[in-house]
Amino acid sequence: MEASRTAKSAHRLFQENPMLAYELHQIRSAELRRQAADARLAREAVRVRRAARHAETTGDAAEPDATHTVGRGRRRFPRTA
């Protein structure tokens, strides 16, 4: 019962102040982008370690700079209302 009352009061607060809802949406979006960037970084680290292990087993001595790739990435522009 308390949770539904809290949800209703939050909904009313967002209706009365749409800028608050917008700002919370921006915060959530930024957090999701950070999590996605962390996941990409972790995948890249795993890929580099896997490539290094493969190079060791095959006898190919790859330079450390050759295994690290830096992409241009996706440019993020701030959105406007």
N, CA, C and O atoms as CSV, one atom per row, in Angstrom:
chain,resi,resn,atom,element,x,y,z
A,1,MET,N,N,0.833,-1.186,0.000
A,1,MET,CA,C,0.000,0.000,0.000
A,1,MET,C,C,0.874,1.243,0.000
A,1,MET,O,O,0.593,2.195,-0.728
A,2,GLU,N,N,1.917,1.249,0.797
A,2,GLU,CA,C,2.817,2.401,0.886
A,2,GLU,C,C,3.535,2.648,-0.435
A,2,GLU,O,O,3.745,3.798,-0.820
A,3,ALA,N,N,3.916,1.576,-1.132
A,3,ALA,CA,C,4.624,1.728,-2.405
A,3,ALA,C,C,3.732,2.377,-3.453
A,3,ALA,O,O,4.194,3.222,-4.219
A,4,SER,N,N,2.475,1.999,-3.495
A,4,SER,CA,C,1.577,2.594,-4.483
A,4,SER,C,C,1.333,4.068,-4.172
A,4,SER,O,O,1.208,4.886,-5.084
A,5,ARG,N,N,1.265,4.406,-2.890
A,5,ARG,CA,C,1.079,5.797,-2.501
A,5,ARG,C,C,2.307,6.621,-2.880
A,5,ARG,O,O,2.178,7.757,-3.336
A,6,THR,N,N,3.481,6.058,-2.696
A,6,THR,CA,C,4.721,6.743,-3.061
A,6,THR,C,C,4.804,6.917,-4.569
A,6,THR,O,O,5.218,7.972,-5.049
A,7,ALA,N,N,4.416,5.896,-5.319
A,7,ALA,CA,C,4.438,5.984,-6.776
A,7,ALA,C,C,3.463,7.047,-7.270
A,7,ALA,O,O,3.769,7.787,-8.205
A,8,LYS,N,N,2.303,7.122,-6.652
A,8,LYS,CA,C,1.324,8.135,-7.057
A,8,LYS,C,C,1.840,9.534,-6.760
A,8,LYS,O,O,1.667,10.441,-7.574
A,9,SER,N,N,2.471,9.723,-5.608
A,9,SER,CA,C,2.983,11.051,-5.288
A,9,SER,C,C,4.147,11.413,-6.202
A,9,SER,O,O,4.300,12.581,-6.558
A,10,ALA,N,N,4.969,10.444,-6.592
A,10,ALA,CA,C,6.061,10.716,-7.523
A,10,ALA,C,C,5.502,11.077,-8.892
A,10,ALA,O,O,6.007,11.992,-9.543
A,11,HIS,N,N,4.471,10.373,-9.333
A,11,HIS,CA,C,3.850,10.667,-10.621
A,11,HIS,C,C,3.275,12.085,-10.621
A,11,HIS,O,O,3.436,12.826,-11.591
A,12,ARG,N,N,2.618,12.448,-9.547
A,12,ARG,CA,C,2.052,13.795,-9.444
A,12,ARG,C,C,3.162,14.843,-9.441
A,12,ARG,O,O,3.017,15.904,-10.047
A,13,LEU,N,N,4.269,14.548,-8.760
A,13,LEU,CA,C,5.397,15.476,-8.723
A,13,LEU,C,C,5.971,15.692,-10.118
A,13,LEU,O,O,6.309,16.819,-10.482
A,14,PHE,N,N,6.085,14.617,-10.904
A,14,PHE,CA,C,6.609,14.737,-12.259
A,14,PHE,C,C,5.650,15.494,-13.161
A,14,PHE,O,O,6.085,16.230,-14.047
A,15,GLN,N,N,4.339,15.322,-12.946
A,15,GLN,CA,C,3.365,16.060,-13.746
A,15,GLN,C,C,3.422,17.550,-13.436
A,15,GLN,O,O,3.265,18.387,-14.325
A,16,GLU,N,N,3.644,17.866,-12.180
A,16,GLU,CA,C,3.697,19.274,-11.780
A,16,GLU,C,C,5.012,19.928,-12.205
A,16,GLU,O,O,5.059,21.134,-12.445
A,17,ASN,N,N,6.064,19.143,-12.296
A,17,ASN,CA,C,7.368,19.685,-12.636
A,17,ASN,C,C,7.998,18.826,-13.738
A,17,ASN,O,O,8.792,17.935,-13.438
A,18,PRO,N,N,7.659,19.077,-14.995
A,18,PRO,CA,C,8.194,18.235,-16.076
A,18,PRO,C,C,9.714,18.354,-16.222
A,18,PRO,O,O,10.358,17.438,-16.734
A,19,MET,N,N,10.284,19.464,-15.781
A,19,MET,CA,C,11.733,19.622,-15.875
A,19,MET,C,C,12.444,18.617,-14.968
A,19,MET,O,O,13.529,18.141,-15.301
A,20,LEU,N,N,11.846,18.299,-13.840
A,20,LEU,CA,C,12.421,17.300,-12.942
A,20,LEU,C,C,12.459,15.941,-13.618
A,20,LEU,O,O,13.459,15.230,-13.531
A,21,ALA,N,N,11.379,15.578,-14.292
A,21,ALA,CA,C,11.333,14.310,-15.008
A,21,ALA,C,C,12.379,14.287,-16.107
A,21,ALA,O,O,13.044,13.273,-16.319
A,22,TYR,N,N,12.525,15.409,-16.807
A,22,TYR,CA,C,13.519,15.501,-17.881
A,22,TYR,C,C,14.932,15.332,-17.331
A,22,TYR,O,O,15.740,14.602,-17.906
A,23,GLU,N,N,15.231,15.997,-16.229
A,23,GLU,CA,C,16.568,15.907,-15.630
A,23,GLU,C,C,16.855,14.491,-15.131
A,23,GLU,O,O,17.969,13.991,-15.290
A,24,LEU,N,N,15.862,13.848,-14.531
A,24,LEU,CA,C,16.056,12.467,-14.084
A,24,LEU,C,C,16.276,11.546,-15.275
A,24,LEU,O,O,17.077,10.614,-15.200
A,25,HIS,N,N,15.571,11.801,-16.374
A,25,HIS,CA,C,15.779,11.016,-17.589
A,25,HIS,C,C,17.207,11.200,-18.105
A,25,HIS,O,O,17.840,10.232,-18.528
A,26,GLN,N,N,17.713,12.419,-18.074
A,26,GLN,CA,C,19.081,12.680,-18.524
A,26,GLN,C,C,20.092,11.961,-17.638
A,26,GLN,O,O,21.084,11.426,-18.134
A,27,ILE,N,N,19.849,11.946,-16.345
A,27,ILE,CA,C,20.755,11.258,-15.415
A,27,ILE,C,C,20.756,9.754,-15.694
A,27,ILE,O,O,21.814,9.125,-15.740
A,28,ARG,N,N,19.558,9.182,-15.882
A,28,ARG,CA,C,19.473,7.751,-16.179
A,28,ARG,C,C,20.156,7.418,-17.503
A,28,ARG,O,O,20.852,6.408,-17.609
A,29,SER,N,N,19.960,8.260,-18.500
A,29,SER,CA,C,20.582,8.027,-19.804
A,29,SER,C,C,22.101,8.085,-19.703
A,29,SER,O,O,22.796,7.263,-20.301
A,30,ALA,N,N,22.615,9.043,-18.958
A,30,ALA,CA,C,24.064,9.160,-18.785
A,30,ALA,C,C,24.614,7.925,-18.073
A,30,ALA,O,O,25.685,7.432,-18.428
A,31,GLU,N,N,23.897,7.429,-17.082
A,31,GLU,CA,C,24.343,6.229,-16.365
A,31,GLU,C,C,24.358,5.015,-17.291
A,31,GLU,O,O,25.288,4.210,-17.241
A,32,LEU,N,N,23.344,4.880,-18.127
A,32,LEU,CA,C,23.318,3.772,-19.081
A,32,LEU,C,C,24.468,3.874,-20.075
A,32,LEU,O,O,25.061,2.857,-20.437
A,33,ARG,N,N,24.796,5.099,-20.523
A,33,ARG,CA,C,25.934,5.271,-21.429
A,33,ARG,C,C,27.237,4.890,-20.750
A,33,ARG,O,O,28.103,4.273,-21.370
A,34,ARG,N,N,27.386,5.255,-19.469
A,34,ARG,CA,C,28.597,4.873,-18.719
A,34,ARG,C,C,28.703,3.360,-18.578
A,34,ARG,O,O,29.783,2.790,-18.737
A,35,GLN,N,N,27.590,2.716,-18.281
A,35,GLN,CA,C,27.609,1.259,-18.163
A,35,GLN,C,C,27.963,0.599,-19.483
A,35,GLN,O,O,28.702,-0.385,-19.504
A,36,ALA,N,N,27.445,1.127,-20.582
A,36,ALA,CA,C,27.755,0.571,-21.898
A,36,ALA,C,C,29.236,0.767,-22.227
A,36,ALA,O,O,29.870,-0.123,-22.792
A,37,ALA,N,N,29.780,1.919,-21.878
A,37,ALA,CA,C,31.202,2.174,-22.125
A,37,ALA,C,C,32.067,1.228,-21.294
A,37,ALA,O,O,33.080,0.721,-21.776
A,38,ASP,N,N,31.667,0.994,-20.049
A,38,ASP,CA,C,32.415,0.051,-19.207
A,38,ASP,C,C,32.369,-1.354,-19.792
A,38,ASP,O,O,33.373,-2.066,-19.791
A,39,ALA,N,N,31.209,-1.749,-20.287
A,39,ALA,CA,C,31.076,-3.082,-20.884
A,39,ALA,C,C,31.934,-3.200,-22.140
A,39,ALA,O,O,32.561,-4.235,-22.368
A,40,ARG,N,N,31.966,-2.142,-22.960
A,40,ARG,CA,C,32.818,-2.167,-24.158
A,40,ARG,C,C,34.286,-2.261,-23.780
A,40,ARG,O,O,35.048,-2.993,-24.413
A,41,LEU,N,N,34.685,-1.528,-22.754
A,41,LEU,CA,C,36.075,-1.573,-22.298
A,41,LEU,C,C,36.438,-2.966,-21.795
A,41,LEU,O,O,37.529,-3.463,-22.073
A,42,ALA,N,N,35.533,-3.593,-21.061
A,42,ALA,CA,C,35.790,-4.946,-20.560
A,42,ALA,C,C,35.906,-5.936,-21.716
A,42,ALA,O,O,36.784,-6.799,-21.704
A,43,ARG,N,N,35.025,-5.821,-22.719
A,43,ARG,CA,C,35.119,-6.710,-23.878
A,43,ARG,C,C,36.426,-6.510,-24.634
A,43,ARG,O,O,37.036,-7.474,-25.095
A,44,GLU,N,N,36.852,-5.263,-24.760
A,44,GLU,CA,C,38.117,-4.973,-25.441
A,44,GLU,C,C,39.292,-5.576,-24.673
A,44,GLU,O,O,40.209,-6.127,-25.282
A,45,ALA,N,N,39.274,-5.477,-23.351
A,45,ALA,CA,C,40.353,-6.045,-22.544
A,45,ALA,C,C,40.410,-7.562,-22.707
A,45,ALA,O,O,41.494,-8.134,-22.822
A,46,VAL,N,N,39.251,-8.213,-22.716
A,46,VAL,CA,C,39.208,-9.665,-22.906
A,46,VAL,C,C,39.740,-10.025,-24.291
A,46,VAL,O,O,40.499,-10.983,-24.436
A,47,ARG,N,N,39.343,-9.261,-25.306
A,47,ARG,CA,C,39.803,-9.533,-26.659
A,47,ARG,C,C,41.321,-9.390,-26.779
A,47,ARG,O,O,41.971,-10.199,-27.440
A,48,VAL,N,N,41.882,-8.364,-26.142
A,48,VAL,CA,C,43.331,-8.147,-26.195
A,48,VAL,C,C,44.058,-9.279,-25.479
A,48,VAL,O,O,45.067,-9.777,-25.980
A,49,ARG,N,N,43.560,-9.692,-24.314
A,49,ARG,CA,C,44.213,-10.798,-23.590
A,49,ARG,C,C,44.137,-12.090,-24.392
A,49,ARG,O,O,45.099,-12.856,-24.446
A,50,ARG,N,N,42.985,-12.326,-25.013
A,50,ARG,CA,C,42.831,-13.527,-25.836
A,50,ARG,C,C,43.804,-13.491,-27.017
A,50,ARG,O,O,44.417,-14.508,-27.341
A,51,ALA,N,N,43.948,-12.344,-27.652
A,51,ALA,CA,C,44.872,-12.209,-28.781
A,51,ALA,C,C,46.318,-12.413,-28.325
A,51,ALA,O,O,47.120,-13.013,-29.040
A,52,ALA,N,N,46.645,-11.912,-27.137
A,52,ALA,CA,C,48.002,-12.089,-26.623
A,52,ALA,C,C,48.282,-13.560,-26.334
A,52,ALA,O,O,49.367,-14.056,-26.639
A,53,ARG,N,N,47.307,-14.266,-25.744
A,53,ARG,CA,C,47.499,-15.694,-25.487
A,53,ARG,C,C,47.651,-16.453,-26.790
A,53,ARG,O,O,48.486,-17.352,-26.895
A,54,HIS,N,N,46.854,-16.098,-27.778
A,54,HIS,CA,C,46.934,-16.763,-29.070
A,54,HIS,C,C,48.293,-16.505,-29.723
A,54,HIS,O,O,48.875,-17.409,-30.323
A,55,ALA,N,N,48.799,-15.277,-29.606
A,55,ALA,CA,C,50.101,-14.941,-30.180
A,55,ALA,C,C,51.214,-15.721,-29.484
A,55,ALA,O,O,52.184,-16.129,-30.124
A,56,GLU,N,N,51.072,-15.929,-28.168
A,56,GLU,CA,C,52.085,-16.710,-27.434
A,56,GLU,C,C,52.099,-18.159,-27.897
A,56,GLU,O,O,53.164,-18.754,-28.066
A,57,THR,N,N,50.921,-18.723,-28.100
A,57,THR,CA,C,50.869,-20.142,-28.463
A,57,THR,C,C,51.305,-20.376,-29.910
A,57,THR,O,O,51.844,-21.436,-30.230
A,58,THR,N,N,51.075,-19.396,-30.781
A,58,THR,CA,C,51.460,-19.578,-32.182
A,58,THR,C,C,52.878,-19.091,-32.449
A,58,THR,O,O,53.426,-19.350,-33.521
A,59,GLY,N,N,53.477,-18.392,-31.494
A,59,GLY,CA,C,54.843,-17.912,-31.672
A,59,GLY,C,C,54.919,-16.551,-32.327
A,59,GLY,O,O,56.016,-16.057,-32.587
A,60,ASP,N,N,53.792,-15.937,-32.600
A,60,ASP,CA,C,53.803,-14.583,-33.159
A,60,ASP,C,C,53.999,-13.595,-32.024
A,60,ASP,O,O,53.231,-13.567,-31.063
A,61,ALA,N,N,55.029,-12.795,-32.151
A,61,ALA,CA,C,55.287,-11.781,-31.131
A,61,ALA,C,C,54.687,-10.464,-31.606
A,61,ALA,O,O,55.296,-9.736,-32.389
A,62,ALA,N,N,53.508,-10.175,-31.130
A,62,ALA,CA,C,52.840,-8.932,-31.524
A,62,ALA,C,C,53.272,-7.812,-30.595
A,62,ALA,O,O,53.459,-8.019,-29.396
A,63,GLU,N,N,53.427,-6.632,-31.158
A,63,GLU,CA,C,53.767,-5.476,-30.334
A,63,GLU,C,C,52.539,-5.088,-29.525
A,63,GLU,O,O,51.411,-5.268,-29.983
A,64,PRO,N,N,52.751,-4.554,-28.322
A,64,PRO,CA,C,51.594,-4.172,-27.507
A,64,PRO,C,C,50.715,-3.134,-28.199
A,64,PRO,O,O,49.494,-3.172,-28.052
A,65,ASP,N,N,51.306,-2.219,-28.945
A,65,ASP,CA,C,50.509,-1.199,-29.610
A,65,ASP,C,C,49.691,-1.791,-30.752
A,65,ASP,O,O,48.633,-1.265,-31.098
A,66,ALA,N,N,50.173,-2.872,-31.331
A,66,ALA,CA,C,49.462,-3.468,-32.454
A,66,ALA,C,C,48.172,-4.163,-32.010
A,66,ALA,O,O,47.246,-4.301,-32.808
A,67,THR,N,N,48.099,-4.598,-30.764
A,67,THR,CA,C,46.901,-5.294,-30.294
A,67,THR,C,C,45.838,-4.330,-29.801
A,67,THR,O,O,44.664,-4.686,-29.706
A,68,HIS,N,N,46.251,-3.110,-29.486
A,68,HIS,CA,C,45.287,-2.145,-28.956
A,68,HIS,C,C,44.754,-1.294,-30.100
A,68,HIS,O,O,45.515,-0.627,-30.800
A,69,THR,N,N,43.452,-1.325,-30.277
A,69,THR,CA,C,42.855,-0.528,-31.327
A,69,THR,C,C,42.030,0.586,-30.698
A,69,THR,O,O,41.303,0.374,-29.727
A,70,VAL,N,N,42.156,1.735,-31.253
A,70,VAL,CA,C,41.378,2.868,-30.771
A,70,VAL,C,C,40.468,3.305,-31.901
A,70,VAL,O,O,40.920,3.829,-32.919
A,71,GLY,N,N,39.187,3.083,-31.706
A,71,GLY,CA,C,38.221,3.485,-32.712
A,71,GLY,C,C,37.802,4.926,-32.506
A,71,GLY,O,O,38.039,5.515,-31.452
A,72,ARG,N,N,37.190,5.471,-33.507
A,72,ARG,CA,C,36.708,6.841,-33.380
A,72,ARG,C,C,35.563,6.910,-32.393
A,72,ARG,O,O,35.329,7.942,-31.764
A,73,GLY,N,N,34.861,5.818,-32.263
A,73,GLY,CA,C,33.741,5.793,-31.333
A,73,GLY,C,C,32.560,6.571,-31.871
A,73,GLY,O,O,32.607,7.105,-32.979
A,74,ARG,N,N,31.547,6.630,-31.117
A,74,ARG,CA,C,30.340,7.327,-31.526
A,74,ARG,C,C,30.321,8.672,-30.838
A,74,ARG,O,O,30.414,8.756,-29.613
A,75,ARG,N,N,30.202,9.705,-31.613
A,75,ARG,CA,C,30.156,11.055,-31.048
A,75,ARG,C,C,28.783,11.294,-30.432
A,75,ARG,O,O,27.755,10.997,-31.040
A,76,ARG,N,N,28.782,11.821,-29.246
A,76,ARG,CA,C,27.532,12.093,-28.543
A,76,ARG,C,C,27.299,13.595,-28.519
A,76,ARG,O,O,28.170,14.368,-28.121
A,77,PHE,N,N,26.117,13.992,-28.949
A,77,PHE,CA,C,25.750,15.402,-28.905
A,77,PHE,C,C,24.659,15.584,-27.887
A,77,PHE,O,O,23.759,14.751,-27.778
A,78,PRO,N,N,24.727,16.666,-27.137
A,78,PRO,CA,C,23.652,16.902,-26.161
A,78,PRO,C,C,22.337,17.147,-26.889
A,78,PRO,O,O,22.290,17.836,-27.909
A,79,ARG,N,N,21.298,16.584,-26.358
A,79,ARG,CA,C,19.984,16.742,-26.976
A,79,ARG,C,C,19.293,17.954,-26.390
A,79,ARG,O,O,19.475,18.300,-25.223
A,80,THR,N,N,18.518,18.573,-27.208
A,80,THR,CA,C,17.743,19.720,-26.738
A,80,THR,C,C,16.268,19.374,-26.767
A,80,THR,O,O,15.836,18.457,-27.466
A,81,ALA,N,N,15.526,20.111,-26.011
A,81,ALA,CA,C,14.086,19.832,-25.916
A,81,ALA,C,C,13.343,20.213,-27.154
A,81,ALA,O,O,12.127,20.038,-27.222
